[in-house]
Amino acid sequence: MMKLSGDILIEDEFLRDGLQNEKRLLSLDEKLHFLGHLEAAGVRRIQVGSFVHPKWVPQMADTDALFDRIEPKESVVYTALVLNGSGLDRALAVGVKHLSISVSASETHSQKNTNRSVEDGITRILPVIEKALSEGVAVRAGIQSALGCGFEGHIDPDQVSRIAQRFAALGVQEINIADTAGLANPQQVFNLCQRLRGEIGDETALSLHLHDTRGLGLANMVAGLQAGVRIFDAAMGGLGGCPFVPMATGNVATEDVAYACEEMGLKTGINWQALRGPVAEAEALFERALPGRMSHMPPPPWLQSSEDQS
């Protein structure tokens, strides 16, 4: 295993990917409450919501109002997901300065998610990205189902590469590779990330969005680290899932990713233990245990001892 070093940026998606599949709709005050916990724990980039049609994703219907009520911290980037031009207009109206703008690499997922083919989706989204960039918005261009599709299975890496190169040519700051259905394995992640790193160059950052559907989320993260990726999506408690992908379970848990990085000597700036309480609150709201591991683990004896002495 190659020696790993450097700072790791974790984008928490509890408030977007985490909530979008939940029947229990959180109020604005509840969302702001959890946002405060994420800020206090040291999360440096938080995906607050998505600007999508409320008919299809009612959990995100108040994203505009949520941005209006945020009291921004200088150390935090507040971002959101956009899938089309009308979503971008809404984001610009409330002053969002960082956006994820995504398409799918899977024909079936693209049809179910946006009612468009992959090529049509790309053709329609490129002007949206260009407009966002022209407005001074930092853009992370995302490729959903890049590592496997819940409907089709295998996705040709050449397809992902073609999309990534078209995004990179626009001058986006980052390209996000999403394992939307949680089908990836570590070798696959390493190979694709290493390939893309060589194709898009060093000026465009590469990030990974990983789901833990088959328990390989953290292993896939390490494979990404080995391929040079230093930005990862996660969600507090491991909450998440896509309403348009069957069997897709939660994201890798923010506290688990932060703990794993800490144990490997990598800095995230996140106090993963500070997320125990918020995870417990979320479990009470949703009336079930969340899949994140470290939020349920007691502190190790050596930490308990140091806490007793303080």
MARBARO-891765 format. One record per residue (C-alpha): z, x, y; residue number from 1; residue in three letters. Coordinates in steps of 0.2 Angstrom, whole numbers. Layout:
// MARBARO-891765
<rec z="Z" x="X" y="Y" resi="NUM" resn="ALA"/>
...
//
This chain:
// MARBARO-891765
<rec z="0" x="0" y="0" resi="1" resn="MET"/>
<rec z="-5" x="7" y="17" resi="2" resn="MET"/>
<rec z="8" x="11" y="30" resi="3" resn="LYS"/>
<rec z="10" x="-4" y="42" resi="4" resn="LEU"/>
<rec z="15" x="-2" y="60" resi="5" resn="SER"/>
<rec z="13" x="-11" y="77" resi="6" resn="GLY"/>
<rec z="19" x="-27" y="85" resi="7" resn="ASP"/>
<rec z="15" x="-44" y="77" resi="8" resn="ILE"/>
<rec z="11" x="-59" y="87" resi="9" resn="LEU"/>
<rec z="16" x="-75" y="79" resi="10" resn="ILE"/>
<rec z="9" x="-92" y="86" resi="11" resn="GLU"/>
<rec z="20" x="-106" y="81" resi="12" resn="ASP"/>
<rec z="11" x="-122" y="77" resi="13" resn="GLU"/>
<rec z="26" x="-134" y="73" resi="14" resn="PHE"/>
<rec z="21" x="-145" y="88" resi="15" resn="LEU"/>
<rec z="3" x="-147" y="83" resi="16" resn="ARG"/>
<rec z="-2" x="-143" y="65" resi="17" resn="ASP"/>
<rec z="16" x="-146" y="60" resi="18" resn="GLY"/>
<rec z="17" x="-164" y="67" resi="19" resn="LEU"/>
<rec z="-1" x="-170" y="65" resi="20" resn="GLN"/>
<rec z="2" x="-176" y="47" resi="21" resn="ASN"/>
<rec z="19" x="-184" y="50" resi="22" resn="GLU"/>
<rec z="21" x="-203" y="50" resi="23" resn="LYS"/>
<rec z="37" x="-201" y="61" resi="24" resn="ARG"/>
<rec z="30" x="-199" y="79" resi="25" resn="LEU"/>
<rec z="41" x="-188" y="90" resi="26" resn="LEU"/>
<rec z="44" x="-193" y="108" resi="27" resn="SER"/>
<rec z="41" x="-182" y="123" resi="28" resn="LEU"/>
<rec z="59" x="-178" y="124" resi="29" resn="ASP"/>
<rec z="60" x="-173" y="106" resi="30" resn="GLU"/>
<rec z="45" x="-162" y="107" resi="31" resn="LYS"/>
<rec z="52" x="-153" y="123" resi="32" resn="LEU"/>
<rec z="68" x="-151" y="113" resi="33" resn="HIS"/>
<rec z="60" x="-142" y="99" resi="34" resn="PHE"/>
<rec z="49" x="-132" y="111" resi="35" resn="LEU"/>
<rec z="65" x="-126" y="120" resi="36" resn="GLY"/>
<rec z="72" x="-120" y="103" resi="37" resn="HIS"/>
<rec z="55" x="-110" y="100" resi="38" resn="LEU"/>
<rec z="56" x="-102" y="117" resi="39" resn="GLU"/>
<rec z="74" x="-97" y="114" resi="40" resn="ALA"/>
<rec z="71" x="-89" y="97" resi="41" resn="ALA"/>
<rec z="58" x="-78" y="106" resi="42" resn="GLY"/>
<rec z="42" x="-86" y="100" resi="43" resn="VAL"/>
<rec z="29" x="-78" y="112" resi="44" resn="ARG"/>
<rec z="14" x="-91" y="109" resi="45" resn="ARG"/>
<rec z="17" x="-109" y="105" resi="46" resn="ILE"/>
<rec z="3" x="-121" y="101" resi="47" resn="GLN"/>
<rec z="10" x="-137" y="110" resi="48" resn="VAL"/>
<rec z="-3" x="-150" y="104" resi="49" resn="GLY"/>
<rec z="-21" x="-154" y="103" resi="50" resn="SER"/>
<rec z="-33" x="-164" y="115" resi="51" resn="PHE"/>
<rec z="-41" x="-175" y="102" resi="52" resn="VAL"/>
<rec z="-44" x="-194" y="101" resi="53" resn="HIS"/>
<rec z="-27" x="-203" y="99" resi="54" resn="PRO"/>
<rec z="-36" x="-215" y="87" resi="55" resn="LYS"/>
<rec z="-38" x="-202" y="74" resi="56" resn="TRP"/>
<rec z="-22" x="-191" y="77" resi="57" resn="VAL"/>
<rec z="-9" x="-202" y="86" resi="58" resn="PRO"/>
<rec z="4" x="-189" y="84" resi="59" resn="GLN"/>
<rec z="-6" x="-179" y="98" resi="60" resn="MET"/>
<rec z="-8" x="-194" y="110" resi="61" resn="ALA"/>
<rec z="4" x="-187" y="123" resi="62" resn="ASP"/>
<rec z="-2" x="-169" y="123" resi="63" resn="THR"/>
<rec z="-7" x="-171" y="142" resi="64" resn="ASP"/>
<rec z="10" x="-178" y="147" resi="65" resn="ALA"/>
<rec z="19" x="-164" y="137" resi="66" resn="LEU"/>
<rec z="10" x="-151" y="146" resi="67" resn="PHE"/>
<rec z="14" x="-159" y="163" resi="68" resn="ASP"/>
<rec z="33" x="-158" y="158" resi="69" resn="ARG"/>
<rec z="33" x="-140" y="152" resi="70" resn="ILE"/>
<rec z="43" x="-128" y="163" resi="71" resn="GLU"/>
<rec z="34" x="-112" y="158" resi="72" resn="PRO"/>
<rec z="42" x="-96" y="154" resi="73" resn="LYS"/>
<rec z="33" x="-80" y="159" resi="74" resn="GLU"/>
<rec z="35" x="-73" y="142" resi="75" resn="SER"/>
<rec z="27" x="-87" y="133" resi="76" resn="VAL"/>
<rec z="9" x="-93" y="131" resi="77" resn="VAL"/>
<rec z="7" x="-111" y="129" resi="78" resn="TYR"/>
<rec z="-9" x="-116" y="120" resi="79" resn="THR"/>
<rec z="-18" x="-131" y="112" resi="80" resn="ALA"/>
<rec z="-32" x="-136" y="101" resi="81" resn="LEU"/>
<rec z="-49" x="-142" y="108" resi="82" resn="VAL"/>
<rec z="-63" x="-149" y="97" resi="83" resn="LEU"/>
<rec z="-76" x="-155" y="110" resi="84" resn="ASN"/>
<rec z="-80" x="-156" y="128" resi="85" resn="GLY"/>
<rec z="-69" x="-171" y="132" resi="86" resn="SER"/>
<rec z="-54" x="-162" y="125" resi="87" resn="GLY"/>
<rec z="-58" x="-147" y="136" resi="88" resn="LEU"/>
<rec z="-59" x="-158" y="151" resi="89" resn="ASP"/>
<rec z="-42" x="-165" y="147" resi="90" resn="ARG"/>
<rec z="-35" x="-148" y="145" resi="91" resn="ALA"/>
<rec z="-42" x="-142" y="161" resi="92" resn="LEU"/>
<rec z="-35" x="-157" y="170" resi="93" resn="ALA"/>
<rec z="-17" x="-152" y="165" resi="94" resn="VAL"/>
<rec z="-20" x="-133" y="169" resi="95" resn="GLY"/>
<rec z="-20" x="-126" y="151" resi="96" resn="VAL"/>
<rec z="-24" x="-107" y="152" resi="97" resn="LYS"/>
<rec z="-26" x="-103" y="133" resi="98" resn="HIS"/>
<rec z="-35" x="-114" y="121" resi="99" resn="LEU"/>
<rec z="-40" x="-114" y="102" resi="100" resn="SER"/>
<rec z="-58" x="-121" y="101" resi="101" resn="ILE"/>
<rec z="-63" x="-123" y="83" resi="102" resn="SER"/>
<rec z="-77" x="-128" y="71" resi="103" resn="VAL"/>
<rec z="-77" x="-129" y="52" resi="104" resn="SER"/>
<rec z="-87" x="-117" y="40" resi="105" resn="ALA"/>
<rec z="-87" x="-131" y="27" resi="106" resn="SER"/>
<rec z="-100" x="-145" y="28" resi="107" resn="GLU"/>
<rec z="-89" x="-158" y="20" resi="108" resn="THR"/>
<rec z="-74" x="-154" y="30" resi="109" resn="HIS"/>
<rec z="-84" x="-153" y="46" resi="110" resn="SER"/>
<rec z="-91" x="-171" y="43" resi="111" resn="GLN"/>
<rec z="-74" x="-178" y="39" resi="112" resn="LYS"/>
<rec z="-65" x="-169" y="54" resi="113" resn="ASN"/>
<rec z="-78" x="-171" y="68" resi="114" resn="THR"/>
<rec z="-92" x="-182" y="60" resi="115" resn="ASN"/>
<rec z="-105" x="-168" y="62" resi="116" resn="ARG"/>
<rec z="-113" x="-154" y="52" resi="117" resn="SER"/>
<rec z="-108" x="-136" y="53" resi="118" resn="VAL"/>
<rec z="-123" x="-132" y="63" resi="119" resn="GLU"/>
<rec z="-122" x="-147" y="74" resi="120" resn="ASP"/>
<rec z="-104" x="-143" y="77" resi="121" resn="GLY"/>
<rec z="-107" x="-125" y="82" resi="122" resn="ILE"/>
<rec z="-122" x="-130" y="94" resi="123" resn="THR"/>
<rec z="-110" x="-143" y="102" resi="124" resn="ARG"/>
<rec z="-95" x="-131" y="104" resi="125" resn="ILE"/>
<rec z="-103" x="-116" y="111" resi="126" resn="LEU"/>
<rec z="-106" x="-123" y="128" resi="127" resn="PRO"/>
<rec z="-88" x="-130" y="127" resi="128" resn="VAL"/>
<rec z="-82" x="-112" y="125" resi="129" resn="ILE"/>
<rec z="-93" x="-105" y="138" resi="130" resn="GLU"/>
<rec z="-86" x="-118" y="151" resi="131" resn="LYS"/>
<rec z="-68" x="-114" y="146" resi="132" resn="ALA"/>
<rec z="-72" x="-95" y="149" resi="133" resn="LEU"/>
<rec z="-80" x="-99" y="165" resi="134" resn="SER"/>
<rec z="-64" x="-108" y="171" resi="135" resn="GLU"/>
<rec z="-54" x="-93" y="167" resi="136" resn="GLY"/>
<rec z="-46" x="-100" y="151" resi="137" resn="VAL"/>
<rec z="-42" x="-88" y="137" resi="138" resn="ALA"/>
<rec z="-51" x="-94" y="122" resi="139" resn="VAL"/>
<rec z="-47" x="-91" y="103" resi="140" resn="ARG"/>
<rec z="-62" x="-97" y="94" resi="141" resn="ALA"/>
<rec z="-57" x="-104" y="77" resi="142" resn="GLY"/>
<rec z="-66" x="-105" y="60" resi="143" resn="ILE"/>
<rec z="-58" x="-119" y="49" resi="144" resn="GLN"/>
<rec z="-59" x="-119" y="30" resi="145" resn="SER"/>
<rec z="-65" x="-101" y="31" resi="146" resn="ALA"/>
<rec z="-57" x="-96" y="16" resi="147" resn="LEU"/>
<rec z="-60" x="-111" y="5" resi="148" resn="GLY"/>
<rec z="-63" x="-130" y="7" resi="149" resn="CYS"/>
<rec z="-52" x="-143" y="-1" resi="150" resn="GLY"/>
<rec z="-68" x="-153" y="-5" resi="151" resn="PHE"/>
<rec z="-81" x="-140" y="-9" resi="152" resn="GLU"/>
<rec z="-70" x="-125" y="-15" resi="153" resn="GLY"/>
<rec z="-78" x="-108" y="-11" resi="154" resn="HIS"/>
<rec z="-85" x="-105" y="6" resi="155" resn="ILE"/>
<rec z="-99" x="-91" y="8" resi="156" resn="ASP"/>
<rec z="-92" x="-77" y="18" resi="157" resn="PRO"/>
<rec z="-109" x="-75" y="25" resi="158" resn="ASP"/>
<rec z="-107" x="-92" y="33" resi="159" resn="GLN"/>
<rec z="-90" x="-87" y="41" resi="160" resn="VAL"/>
<rec z="-98" x="-70" y="47" resi="161" resn="SER"/>
<rec z="-112" x="-79" y="56" resi="162" resn="ARG"/>
<rec z="-101" x="-91" y="65" resi="163" resn="ILE"/>
<rec z="-89" x="-76" y="70" resi="164" resn="ALA"/>
<rec z="-103" x="-66" y="77" resi="165" resn="GLN"/>
<rec z="-109" x="-81" y="87" resi="166" resn="ARG"/>
<rec z="-92" x="-83" y="94" resi="167" resn="PHE"/>
<rec z="-90" x="-64" y="98" resi="168" resn="ALA"/>
<rec z="-106" x="-64" y="107" resi="169" resn="ALA"/>
<rec z="-99" x="-76" y="120" resi="170" resn="LEU"/>
<rec z="-84" x="-64" y="124" resi="171" resn="GLY"/>
<rec z="-70" x="-74" y="117" resi="172" resn="VAL"/>
<rec z="-53" x="-65" y="117" resi="173" resn="GLN"/>
<rec z="-49" x="-69" y="98" resi="174" resn="GLU"/>
<rec z="-57" x="-76" y="83" resi="175" resn="ILE"/>
<rec z="-45" x="-86" y="71" resi="176" resn="ASN"/>
<rec z="-49" x="-87" y="52" resi="177" resn="ILE"/>
<rec z="-41" x="-102" y="45" resi="178" resn="ALA"/>
<rec z="-36" x="-105" y="27" resi="179" resn="ASP"/>
<rec z="-35" x="-124" y="31" resi="180" resn="THR"/>
<rec z="-33" x="-130" y="13" resi="181" resn="ALA"/>
<rec z="-22" x="-115" y="7" resi="182" resn="GLY"/>
<rec z="-34" x="-109" y="-6" resi="183" resn="LEU"/>
<rec z="-36" x="-91" y="-2" resi="184" resn="ALA"/>
<rec z="-29" x="-76" y="-12" resi="185" resn="ASN"/>
<rec z="-24" x="-59" y="-5" resi="186" resn="PRO"/>
<rec z="-40" x="-49" y="-11" resi="187" resn="GLN"/>
<rec z="-51" x="-62" y="-3" resi="188" resn="GLN"/>
<rec z="-41" x="-62" y="14" resi="189" resn="VAL"/>
<rec z="-42" x="-43" y="14" resi="190" resn="PHE"/>
<rec z="-61" x="-42" y="10" resi="191" resn="ASN"/>
<rec z="-66" x="-55" y="23" resi="192" resn="LEU"/>
<rec z="-54" x="-48" y="37" resi="193" resn="CYS"/>
<rec z="-60" x="-30" y="34" resi="194" resn="GLN"/>
<rec z="-78" x="-36" y="34" resi="195" resn="ARG"/>
<rec z="-76" x="-46" y="50" resi="196" resn="LEU"/>
<rec z="-66" x="-32" y="59" resi="197" resn="ARG"/>
<rec z="-81" x="-21" y="56" resi="198" resn="GLY"/>
<rec z="-94" x="-34" y="62" resi="199" resn="GLU"/>
<rec z="-86" x="-41" y="78" resi="200" resn="ILE"/>
<rec z="-79" x="-24" y="84" resi="201" resn="GLY"/>
<rec z="-62" x="-20" y="92" resi="202" resn="ASP"/>
<rec z="-64" x="-29" y="108" resi="203" resn="GLU"/>
<rec z="-61" x="-46" y="100" resi="204" resn="THR"/>
<rec z="-44" x="-49" y="91" resi="205" resn="ALA"/>
<rec z="-44" x="-56" y="74" resi="206" resn="LEU"/>
<rec z="-30" x="-68" y="69" resi="207" resn="SER"/>
<rec z="-26" x="-78" y="53" resi="208" resn="LEU"/>
<rec z="-20" x="-96" y="51" resi="209" resn="HIS"/>
<rec z="-12" x="-97" y="33" resi="210" resn="LEU"/>
<rec z="-6" x="-112" y="23" resi="211" resn="HIS"/>
<rec z="6" x="-110" y="9" resi="212" resn="ASP"/>
<rec z="-2" x="-123" y="-3" resi="213" resn="THR"/>
<rec z="-1" x="-112" y="-18" resi="214" resn="ARG"/>
<rec z="13" x="-101" y="-13" resi="215" resn="GLY"/>
<rec z="2" x="-86" y="-8" resi="216" resn="LEU"/>
<rec z="4" x="-88" y="11" resi="217" resn="GLY"/>
<rec z="15" x="-72" y="14" resi="218" resn="LEU"/>
<rec z="5" x="-62" y="1" resi="219" resn="ALA"/>
<rec z="-11" x="-67" y="11" resi="220" resn="ASN"/>
<rec z="-2" x="-62" y="27" resi="221" resn="MET"/>
<rec z="2" x="-45" y="20" resi="222" resn="VAL"/>
<rec z="-17" x="-43" y="15" resi="223" resn="ALA"/>
<rec z="-22" x="-47" y="33" resi="224" resn="GLY"/>
<rec z="-10" x="-34" y="39" resi="225" resn="LEU"/>
<rec z="-17" x="-21" y="28" resi="226" resn="GLN"/>
<rec z="-35" x="-26" y="35" resi="227" resn="ALA"/>
<rec z="-28" x="-23" y="53" resi="228" resn="GLY"/>
<rec z="-24" x="-41" y="58" resi="229" resn="VAL"/>
<rec z="-9" x="-42" y="70" resi="230" resn="ARG"/>
<rec z="-9" x="-60" y="75" resi="231" resn="ILE"/>
<rec z="-4" x="-74" y="63" resi="232" resn="PHE"/>
<rec z="-1" x="-93" y="65" resi="233" resn="ASP"/>
<rec z="15" x="-101" y="57" resi="234" resn="ALA"/>
<rec z="25" x="-116" y="59" resi="235" resn="ALA"/>
<rec z="44" x="-118" y="60" resi="236" resn="MET"/>
<rec z="51" x="-124" y="44" resi="237" resn="GLY"/>
<rec z="34" x="-123" y="35" resi="238" resn="GLY"/>
<rec z="29" x="-140" y="42" resi="239" resn="LEU"/>
<rec z="11" x="-144" y="43" resi="240" resn="GLY"/>
<rec z="-5" x="-150" y="34" resi="241" resn="GLY"/>
<rec z="-22" x="-157" y="39" resi="242" resn="CYS"/>
<rec z="-24" x="-176" y="39" resi="243" resn="PRO"/>
<rec z="-43" x="-173" y="34" resi="244" resn="PHE"/>
<rec z="-40" x="-161" y="19" resi="245" resn="VAL"/>
<rec z="-32" x="-167" y="2" resi="246" resn="PRO"/>
<rec z="-18" x="-157" y="-5" resi="247" resn="MET"/>
<rec z="-16" x="-146" y="10" resi="248" resn="ALA"/>
<rec z="2" x="-142" y="13" resi="249" resn="THR"/>
<rec z="12" x="-134" y="26" resi="250" resn="GLY"/>
<rec z="9" x="-118" y="36" resi="251" resn="ASN"/>
<rec z="18" x="-102" y="32" resi="252" resn="VAL"/>
<rec z="35" x="-104" y="40" resi="253" resn="ALA"/>
<rec z="38" x="-95" y="56" resi="254" resn="THR"/>
<rec z="56" x="-89" y="51" resi="255" resn="GLU"/>
<rec z="49" x="-83" y="34" resi="256" resn="ASP"/>
<rec z="35" x="-73" y="43" resi="257" resn="VAL"/>
<rec z="47" x="-66" y="56" resi="258" resn="ALA"/>
<rec z="59" x="-61" y="42" resi="259" resn="TYR"/>
<rec z="45" x="-53" y="31" resi="260" resn="ALA"/>
<rec z="39" x="-43" y="46" resi="261" resn="CYS"/>
<rec z="57" x="-37" y="51" resi="262" resn="GLU"/>
<rec z="60" x="-31" y="33" resi="263" resn="GLU"/>
<rec z="43" x="-21" y="34" resi="264" resn="MET"/>
<rec z="48" x="-13" y="51" resi="265" resn="GLY"/>
<rec z="36" x="-23" y="61" resi="266" resn="LEU"/>
<rec z="42" x="-31" y="77" resi="267" resn="LYS"/>
<rec z="38" x="-50" y="82" resi="268" resn="THR"/>
<rec z="52" x="-52" y="95" resi="269" resn="GLY"/>
<rec z="58" x="-68" y="85" resi="270" resn="ILE"/>
<rec z="76" x="-70" y="80" resi="271" resn="ASN"/>
<rec z="72" x="-80" y="64" resi="272" resn="TRP"/>
<rec z="90" x="-84" y="61" resi="273" resn="GLN"/>
<rec z="90" x="-94" y="78" resi="274" resn="ALA"/>
<rec z="77" x="-106" y="69" resi="275" resn="LEU"/>
<rec z="90" x="-112" y="56" resi="276" resn="ARG"/>
<rec z="97" x="-125" y="67" resi="277" resn="GLY"/>
<rec z="81" x="-132" y="73" resi="278" resn="PRO"/>
<rec z="74" x="-133" y="55" resi="279" resn="VAL"/>
<rec z="89" x="-143" y="50" resi="280" resn="ALA"/>
<rec z="86" x="-155" y="65" resi="281" resn="GLU"/>
<rec z="68" x="-157" y="60" resi="282" resn="ALA"/>
<rec z="73" x="-161" y="42" resi="283" resn="GLU"/>
<rec z="85" x="-174" y="48" resi="284" resn="ALA"/>
<rec z="71" x="-182" y="58" resi="285" resn="LEU"/>
<rec z="59" x="-182" y="44" resi="286" resn="PHE"/>
<rec z="72" x="-186" y="31" resi="287" resn="GLU"/>
<rec z="67" x="-172" y="19" resi="288" resn="ARG"/>
<rec z="69" x="-154" y="16" resi="289" resn="ALA"/>
<rec z="55" x="-143" y="23" resi="290" resn="LEU"/>
<rec z="47" x="-129" y="13" resi="291" resn="PRO"/>
<rec z="52" x="-114" y="23" resi="292" resn="GLY"/>
<rec z="63" x="-102" y="13" resi="293" resn="ARG"/>
<rec z="74" x="-92" y="26" resi="294" resn="MET"/>
<rec z="80" x="-107" y="35" resi="295" resn="SER"/>
<rec z="89" x="-112" y="18" resi="296" resn="HIS"/>
<rec z="95" x="-95" y="13" resi="297" resn="MET"/>
<rec z="113" x="-90" y="18" resi="298" resn="PRO"/>
<rec z="115" x="-74" y="28" resi="299" resn="PRO"/>
<rec z="116" x="-59" y="17" resi="300" resn="PRO"/>
<rec z="134" x="-52" y="15" resi="301" resn="PRO"/>
<rec z="131" x="-37" y="26" resi="302" resn="TRP"/>
<rec z="126" x="-49" y="41" resi="303" resn="LEU"/>
<rec z="141" x="-60" y="37" resi="304" resn="GLN"/>
<rec z="153" x="-46" y="38" resi="305" resn="SER"/>
<rec z="146" x="-40" y="55" resi="306" resn="SER"/>
<rec z="147" x="-57" y="62" resi="307" resn="GLU"/>
<rec z="165" x="-59" y="56" resi="308" resn="ASP"/>
<rec z="170" x="-43" y="65" resi="309" resn="GLN"/>
<rec z="161" x="-48" y="81" resi="310" resn="SER"/>
//
